[in-house]
Amino acid sequence: MGLLLESSRLFRLHLLLIGLLVGAHFAVVAVRLTTGHANLHGLTPLFDLDVEANVPTLVSAVALLGAASLFWATGSATHRHGRAYAKHWRGLAVVFVLLALDEAAGFHERLSAPLRGAMHLTGVLHYAWIVPYALLVAALGIVYARFLLALDPVAKRHLVGAGVVFLAG
């Protein structure tokens, strides 16, 4: 049984979800600022984009799992057709499952305080989790360089563009 996903439809659905979350964030912040109700019966932390373990975090984790499933399916199809780089696609799936777990559980936030203290980091490196994650990204860049170069130009542009947007966020 195959599943056909229209990328433009999936993209529009994702944009709609993002728009709804941003709208909910602005609504709870506006109500908080105009009424002085900091918690708003639990709704503010539930939709605040500056808070973890809430609806936006869940949506982000689910989106990462969705990407992981698409990478796994691509790897499986690549393997089935005897093409190169099936392991790379599946490796991306594993990375995205780990990113989803990190997003949901907040591992990177829990790393900051111990690393900041151990390495005496300040300023821009106040969020000390950036250091080990940057090293991991660099390692993945080295491992995946040949894979990226082998992609067709459109896929390469989309994958690299999505990576830049994700890392910049």
Order of alpha helices (4+ residues) and beta strands (2+ residues): alpha-alpha-alpha-alpha-alpha-alpha-alpha
